[in-house]
Amino acid sequence: MSSARPAPAAEPSGYARVFAVREFRAVFVAHAFSLLGVVVSEIALTVLVYGLTGSPLLGALTFALGMLPYLVGGTLLSGIADRCPPRRVLVVCDMVCAGCAALMALPVTPVAGLLALRCLIALVAPVFNGTRTATLADVLGDGDLFVLGRSLLRIVSQSSLLVGFGLGGVLLTLVTPRAALAVTGATFTVSALVLRFGTRRRPARGSGGGALVRYSLSGARQVLGDRRARALLLLFWVPPMFMVAPEALAAPYADEIGIGTGGVGLLMCALPVGTVAGELYAGSALSAAARARIVLPLASLALVPFASYAFTPGLVPALVALTLAGAASAYTLGLDRWFVDAVPEELRGRAMTVLTAGLMTVQGVGMALAGLAAEFCAVSTVVAGAGVLGTACCLLLALEVRRTREGAADGRRERTTESRDGADQHVTDG
């Protein structure tokens, strides 16, 4: 009498496949803790500096200092991501941030010291983020699991914009800003411990000698000097540079259409909500091939909804336009795969660091340009103009990426033919 065999357990699918990897779970938890530390420190430090000085300029400067050093750290220090063992880089960066937060929490630290420590955290941030992204390819491979892992970390980052500042505000009703900064130090320390004991030790990717700055700049030149890698980087950078315009101008636009301060929060949330929804759908419902097919169409059309601002839409139409634009950011899933394929492994840490630094820098530039334009034009005109100009730039970039893809395919075919011909010649000579 034969007994029925038990049905095989279902293979995990979508994002569940990523969480099945033990090391990724550690990276994910560490990311959540370090991100919590960043969000809380930004709020607590802004409140602390403003309370000590009474200066709105210095209070706002604490946010700007979270972006400006990215370009310096991402270009001059990117070599650390390839020259040193990745786990060591991640743990040291987290501990540097924890130490800075602990010093900020001391009552004797003056305002100048607070701002300097804020700069130091922002200086190591691109090195940390670039190293972590490159390490994901080691943990998950450079295929579909890497894409889904990157997507999950972005989803957590976007979600932090929705809940993180609210939680930080609640925390500041319970403790002083300096005590909140001490909490920040603890979250960075937890992140370091999770990475230290939850991930494997791996050797450095690169073996370049010489000065760190020269090694870092050499990597940046190699990435930017490669036509395909450069085109892909620009496709990462350009849409977000225009995408930040409605967020940067949310308060004046709310005033322009008369919806009050409550509307500002809704306008600020719409883009992140769309981004999270788009990434979740693309990551869980689409195949890798489908995600590759939608990269160029979505990147080309992501900013089109902003053109509706030309008609000065009310709150609901504006929220719809922003949500649609955010959802189009799902193009980055396929783009992640293309970029990691285009960069040699020994250059991957520096390439990811340059990507992170450039992304933060162009968003800061985009915010500044949007604010400048709004000094001379209506906010609705500025956002609509960003949509039109950004769409034109993205279409040109999509064409360039397509050309480089065709060129890369031709190169692969030529190498395959040469390899086959060489093998045939070898057999004949033998």
C-alpha positions as CSV (number, residue, x, y, z in Angstrom):
1,M,0.0,0.0,0.0
2,S,1.6,3.2,-1.1
3,S,1.4,6.2,1.0
4,A,0.9,9.7,-0.4
5,R,4.0,11.8,-0.5
6,P,3.8,15.1,1.3
7,A,3.6,18.1,-1.1
8,P,6.9,19.9,-1.3
9,A,7.0,23.2,0.6
10,A,6.3,26.2,-1.6
11,E,9.4,28.1,-2.7
12,P,9.5,31.7,-1.3
13,S,8.7,34.3,-3.9
14,G,9.1,38.0,-4.3
15,Y,10.6,39.8,-1.3
16,A,10.3,36.6,0.8
17,R,13.2,35.1,-1.1
18,V,15.4,38.0,0.1
19,F,14.4,37.5,3.7
20,A,15.2,33.8,3.5
21,V,18.9,34.9,3.4
22,R,20.1,35.1,7.0
23,E,22.8,37.7,6.3
24,F,20.4,40.0,4.5
25,R,18.1,39.9,7.6
26,A,21.0,41.3,9.6
27,V,21.7,44.0,7.0
28,F,18.0,44.9,7.0
29,V,17.8,45.2,10.7
30,A,21.0,47.3,10.9
31,H,19.7,49.6,8.2
32,A,16.5,50.2,10.1
33,F,18.4,51.1,13.3
34,S,20.9,53.4,11.6
35,L,18.1,55.1,9.6
36,L,16.2,55.7,12.9
37,G,19.4,57.2,14.3
38,V,19.7,59.6,11.3
39,V,16.1,60.7,11.4
40,V,16.1,61.3,15.2
41,S,19.4,63.1,15.1
42,E,18.2,65.5,12.3
43,I,15.2,66.5,14.3
44,A,16.9,66.7,17.7
45,L,19.8,68.6,16.4
46,T,17.7,71.1,14.5
47,V,15.6,71.8,17.6
48,L,18.7,72.0,19.8
49,V,20.6,74.4,17.6
50,Y,17.6,76.7,17.2
51,G,17.0,76.6,20.9
52,L,20.6,77.6,21.7
53,T,20.8,80.3,19.1
54,G,17.3,81.5,18.2
55,S,18.5,81.6,14.6
56,P,16.3,80.1,11.9
57,L,19.3,80.2,9.5
58,L,21.4,78.0,11.8
59,G,18.5,75.7,12.4
60,A,18.0,75.2,8.7
61,L,21.7,74.8,8.2
62,T,21.7,71.6,10.2
63,F,19.6,70.0,7.5
64,A,21.8,71.4,4.7
65,L,24.9,70.0,6.4
66,G,23.3,66.6,6.1
67,M,23.6,66.9,2.3
68,L,26.6,69.1,1.4
69,P,29.4,66.8,2.7
70,Y,28.1,63.9,0.6
71,L,29.9,65.1,-2.5
72,V,33.2,65.4,-0.7
73,G,32.9,62.1,1.1
74,G,31.6,60.3,-1.9
75,T,34.4,61.4,-4.2
76,L,37.5,61.7,-1.9
77,L,36.8,58.8,0.4
78,S,35.0,56.3,-1.9
79,G,38.2,54.2,-2.2
80,I,37.6,53.0,1.4
81,A,34.7,51.0,0.1
82,D,37.0,48.9,-2.1
83,R,40.3,49.1,-0.3
84,C,39.1,47.8,3.1
85,P,37.1,44.7,4.2
86,P,33.5,45.7,3.8
87,R,32.3,44.6,7.2
88,R,35.0,46.6,8.9
89,V,34.0,49.7,6.9
90,L,30.4,49.4,7.9
91,V,31.1,48.8,11.6
92,V,33.6,51.6,11.8
93,C,31.3,54.1,10.1
94,D,28.4,53.2,12.4
95,M,30.7,53.6,15.5
96,V,32.0,57.0,14.1
97,C,28.3,58.1,13.9
98,A,27.6,56.8,17.4
99,G,30.6,58.7,18.8
100,C,29.5,61.9,17.1
101,A,26.0,61.5,18.5
102,A,27.4,60.9,22.0
103,L,29.5,64.0,21.8
104,M,26.5,66.0,20.6
105,A,24.6,64.8,23.6
106,L,27.2,66.3,26.0
107,P,26.0,69.6,27.5
108,V,29.5,71.2,27.0
109,T,29.4,70.8,23.2
110,P,29.0,74.3,21.6
111,V,27.0,75.0,18.5
112,A,30.0,75.1,16.3
113,G,30.9,71.6,17.6
114,L,27.4,70.4,16.9
115,L,27.6,71.5,13.3
116,A,31.0,70.1,12.8
117,L,29.9,66.7,14.2
118,R,26.9,66.8,11.9
119,C,29.3,67.4,9.0
120,L,31.4,64.4,10.0
121,I,28.3,62.1,10.1
122,A,27.4,63.3,6.6
123,L,31.0,62.8,5.4
124,V,31.0,59.1,6.3
125,A,27.4,58.4,5.2
126,P,28.1,57.9,1.4
127,V,31.0,55.6,2.3
128,F,28.7,53.6,4.5
129,N,25.9,53.5,2.0
130,G,28.1,52.7,-1.0
131,T,29.9,49.9,0.9
132,R,26.6,48.4,2.1
133,T,25.1,48.4,-1.5
134,A,28.2,46.7,-2.8
135,T,28.1,44.2,0.0
136,L,24.5,43.4,-0.9
137,A,25.8,42.0,-4.2
138,D,28.1,39.7,-2.1
139,V,25.3,38.6,0.2
140,L,22.6,38.2,-2.4
141,G,24.5,37.8,-5.7
142,D,24.4,40.4,-8.5
143,G,21.1,39.0,-9.9
144,D,17.4,39.4,-9.1
145,L,17.9,39.0,-5.3
146,F,20.3,42.0,-5.3
147,V,17.6,44.1,-7.0
148,L,14.9,43.1,-4.5
149,G,17.3,43.7,-1.5
150,R,18.1,47.2,-2.8
151,S,14.4,47.8,-3.2
152,L,13.6,46.8,0.3
153,L,16.3,49.2,1.7
154,R,14.8,52.0,-0.4
155,I,11.3,51.2,0.8
156,V,12.5,51.5,4.4
157,S,14.2,54.8,3.7
158,Q,11.0,56.2,2.0
159,S,8.8,54.9,4.8
160,S,11.0,56.7,7.3
161,L,10.0,60.0,5.7
162,L,6.4,59.1,6.5
163,V,6.8,58.0,10.1
164,G,10.3,58.8,11.2
165,F,9.8,62.5,11.7
166,G,6.6,61.9,13.5
167,L,8.2,59.5,15.9
168,G,11.1,61.9,16.4
169,G,8.7,64.6,17.3
170,V,7.0,62.4,19.8
171,L,10.3,61.5,21.3
172,L,11.2,65.2,21.8
173,T,8.0,65.7,23.8
174,L,9.3,63.1,26.3
175,V,13.0,63.9,26.5
176,T,15.3,66.8,25.8
177,P,17.1,67.2,22.4
178,R,20.4,66.1,23.9
179,A,18.8,63.0,25.5
180,A,17.3,62.2,22.0
181,L,20.8,62.5,20.6
182,A,22.0,60.0,23.2
183,V,19.3,57.6,21.9
184,T,20.7,58.2,18.4
185,G,24.1,57.1,19.5
186,A,22.5,53.9,20.9
187,T,20.8,53.1,17.6
188,F,24.0,53.5,15.6
189,T,25.8,51.2,18.2
190,V,23.1,48.5,17.8
191,S,23.5,48.8,14.0
192,A,27.2,48.2,14.3
193,L,26.8,45.2,16.6
194,V,24.2,43.6,14.3
195,L,26.5,44.0,11.3
196,R,29.6,42.8,13.2
197,F,28.0,39.6,14.4
198,G,25.3,39.1,11.8
199,T,27.4,39.3,8.6
200,R,30.5,37.4,7.3
201,R,33.9,38.8,7.1
202,R,34.9,39.3,3.4
203,P,38.2,40.5,1.9
204,A,38.6,43.9,0.3
205,R,37.5,44.0,-3.4
206,G,40.3,46.2,-4.7
207,S,44.0,46.1,-4.1
208,G,45.1,49.5,-5.3
209,G,47.9,51.2,-3.5
210,G,48.9,54.8,-3.1
211,A,47.1,57.7,-1.5
212,L,43.4,57.2,-0.7
213,V,42.3,60.3,-2.4
214,R,44.1,59.4,-5.6
215,Y,42.6,55.9,-5.5
216,S,39.1,57.3,-4.9
217,L,39.3,59.8,-7.7
218,S,40.7,57.1,-10.0
219,G,37.6,55.0,-9.3
220,A,35.3,57.9,-9.9
221,R,37.1,58.7,-13.2
222,Q,36.7,55.0,-14.3
223,V,33.0,55.0,-13.5
224,L,32.3,58.3,-15.2
225,G,34.6,57.6,-18.1
226,D,32.7,54.5,-19.1
227,R,29.9,55.6,-21.4
228,R,27.3,53.0,-20.3
229,A,28.0,53.4,-16.5
230,R,27.9,57.2,-16.9
231,A,24.5,57.0,-18.7
232,L,23.1,54.7,-16.0
233,L,24.3,57.0,-13.3
234,L,22.7,60.0,-14.9
235,L,19.4,58.1,-15.2
236,F,19.6,57.5,-11.4
237,W,20.4,61.2,-10.7
238,V,18.4,63.3,-13.2
239,P,14.7,62.3,-12.4
240,P,15.2,62.8,-8.6
241,M,16.8,66.2,-9.2
242,F,13.5,67.4,-10.7
243,M,11.3,65.2,-8.5
244,V,12.2,67.2,-5.4
245,A,10.7,70.4,-6.8
246,P,7.1,69.9,-5.4
247,E,8.5,68.7,-2.1
248,A,10.8,71.7,-1.7
249,L,7.9,74.0,-2.6
250,A,5.1,72.2,-0.7
251,A,4.6,75.0,1.8
252,P,4.4,77.9,-0.7
253,Y,2.2,75.8,-3.0
254,A,-0.2,75.1,-0.1
255,D,-0.3,78.8,0.5
256,E,-0.8,79.5,-3.2
257,I,-3.9,77.3,-3.4
258,G,-5.1,78.1,0.1
259,I,-5.2,74.7,1.8
260,G,-3.3,75.6,5.1
261,T,-0.6,73.8,6.9
262,G,-2.4,70.5,7.1
263,G,-2.2,70.3,3.3
264,V,1.6,70.7,3.5
265,G,2.0,67.4,5.3
266,L,-0.2,65.6,2.7
267,L,1.8,67.1,-0.2
268,M,5.0,66.0,1.5
269,C,3.7,62.4,2.0
270,A,2.3,61.8,-1.5
271,L,5.6,61.2,-3.3
272,P,7.0,58.7,-0.7
273,V,3.6,56.9,-0.7
274,G,3.7,56.5,-4.4
275,T,7.4,55.4,-4.4
276,V,6.8,52.7,-1.7
277,A,3.7,51.4,-3.6
278,G,5.5,51.3,-6.9
279,E,8.5,49.5,-5.6
280,L,6.4,47.0,-3.7
281,Y,4.3,46.2,-6.8
282,A,7.3,45.9,-9.1
283,G,9.3,43.8,-6.7
284,S,6.5,41.4,-5.8
285,A,4.4,41.2,-8.9
286,L,6.8,41.6,-11.9
287,S,9.5,39.3,-13.2
288,A,13.1,40.4,-13.6
289,A,12.5,40.6,-17.4
290,A,9.4,42.8,-16.9
291,R,11.3,45.1,-14.5
292,A,13.9,45.5,-17.2
293,R,11.3,46.3,-19.9
294,I,9.7,49.1,-17.9
295,V,13.0,51.0,-17.0
296,L,13.2,53.3,-19.9
297,P,9.4,54.0,-20.3
298,L,8.9,54.8,-16.6
299,A,12.1,56.9,-16.3
300,S,11.0,58.9,-19.4
301,L,7.5,59.5,-18.2
302,A,8.0,59.8,-14.4
303,L,7.9,63.6,-14.4
304,V,5.0,64.0,-16.8
305,P,2.4,64.3,-14.0
306,F,4.1,67.5,-12.8
307,A,2.9,69.2,-16.0
308,S,-0.6,69.2,-14.4
309,Y,0.6,71.9,-12.0
310,A,0.4,74.4,-15.0
311,F,-3.4,74.4,-14.3
312,T,-2.8,75.1,-10.5
313,P,-4.6,71.9,-9.4
314,G,-6.3,71.7,-6.0
315,L,-5.1,69.4,-3.2
316,V,-6.6,66.1,-4.5
317,P,-5.4,66.4,-8.1
318,A,-2.0,67.5,-6.9
319,L,-1.8,64.5,-4.6
320,V,-2.7,62.2,-7.5
321,A,0.0,63.7,-9.7
322,L,2.6,63.3,-6.9
323,T,1.6,59.8,-6.1
324,L,1.8,58.8,-9.8
325,A,5.3,60.4,-10.1
326,G,6.5,58.6,-7.0
327,A,5.2,55.2,-8.3
328,A,7.1,55.7,-11.5
329,S,10.3,55.5,-9.4
330,A,9.9,51.7,-9.7
331,Y,12.2,52.1,-12.8
332,T,15.1,51.9,-10.4
333,L,14.7,48.2,-9.7
334,G,15.7,47.3,-13.3
335,L,18.2,50.1,-13.4
336,D,20.0,48.6,-10.3
337,R,20.5,45.4,-12.2
338,W,21.9,47.1,-15.2
339,F,24.3,49.2,-13.1
340,V,25.7,46.4,-11.1
341,D,26.3,44.4,-14.4
342,A,28.0,47.4,-15.9
343,V,30.6,47.9,-13.2
344,P,33.6,45.5,-12.6
345,E,33.5,43.9,-9.1
346,E,36.8,45.5,-8.0
347,L,35.2,48.9,-8.7
348,R,31.8,48.2,-7.2
349,G,32.3,49.8,-3.8
350,R,33.6,53.1,-5.3
351,A,30.9,53.1,-8.0
352,M,28.1,52.6,-5.4
353,T,29.6,55.4,-3.2
354,V,29.7,57.8,-6.2
355,L,26.1,56.8,-7.0
356,T,24.9,57.6,-3.5
357,A,26.9,60.8,-3.2
358,G,25.7,62.1,-6.6
359,L,22.1,61.3,-5.7
360,M,22.1,63.3,-2.5
361,T,24.0,66.2,-4.2
362,V,21.6,66.5,-7.1
363,Q,18.6,66.5,-4.9
364,G,20.1,69.3,-2.8
365,V,20.8,71.2,-6.1
366,G,17.3,70.5,-7.3
367,M,15.8,71.9,-4.1
368,A,17.9,75.0,-4.3
369,L,17.1,75.7,-7.9
370,A,13.4,75.1,-7.3
371,G,13.5,77.6,-4.5
372,L,15.4,80.1,-6.6
373,A,13.0,79.8,-9.5
374,A,10.0,80.3,-7.1
375,E,11.4,83.7,-6.2
376,F,10.5,84.9,-9.7
377,C,7.7,82.6,-10.8
378,A,4.5,81.1,-9.3
379,V,5.1,77.8,-7.6
380,S,2.7,76.0,-9.9
381,T,4.7,77.3,-12.9
382,V,8.0,76.2,-11.4
383,V,6.7,72.6,-10.7
384,A,5.2,72.4,-14.2
385,G,8.4,73.7,-15.7
386,A,10.4,71.1,-13.7
387,G,8.1,68.4,-15.2
388,V,8.5,69.5,-18.8
389,L,12.3,70.2,-18.6
390,G,12.9,67.0,-16.6
391,T,10.9,64.9,-19.1
392,A,13.0,66.3,-22.0
393,C,16.2,65.4,-20.1
394,C,15.0,62.0,-19.2
395,L,14.0,61.2,-22.8
396,L,17.4,62.1,-24.0
397,L,19.0,60.0,-21.3
398,A,16.8,57.0,-22.2
399,L,18.0,57.3,-25.8
400,E,21.6,57.3,-24.6
401,V,21.1,54.3,-22.3
402,R,19.5,52.4,-25.2
403,R,22.4,53.2,-27.4
404,T,24.9,52.1,-24.8
405,R,22.9,48.9,-24.3
406,E,23.1,48.1,-28.0
407,G,26.8,48.9,-28.0
408,A,27.4,46.6,-25.1
409,A,25.4,43.8,-26.8
410,D,27.5,44.3,-30.0
411,G,30.7,44.1,-27.9
412,R,29.6,40.9,-26.2
413,R,28.8,39.3,-29.6
414,E,32.2,40.3,-31.0
415,R,34.0,38.9,-27.9
416,T,31.9,35.7,-28.2
417,T,32.8,35.4,-31.9
418,E,36.5,36.0,-31.3
419,S,36.5,33.5,-28.5
420,R,34.9,30.9,-30.7
421,D,37.1,31.6,-33.7
422,G,40.2,31.4,-31.5
423,A,39.0,28.1,-30.1
424,D,38.4,26.8,-33.7
425,Q,41.9,28.0,-34.8
426,H,43.4,26.3,-31.8
427,V,41.8,23.0,-32.6
428,T,42.9,23.3,-36.3
429,D,46.5,24.1,-35.3
430,G,46.5,21.2,-32.9
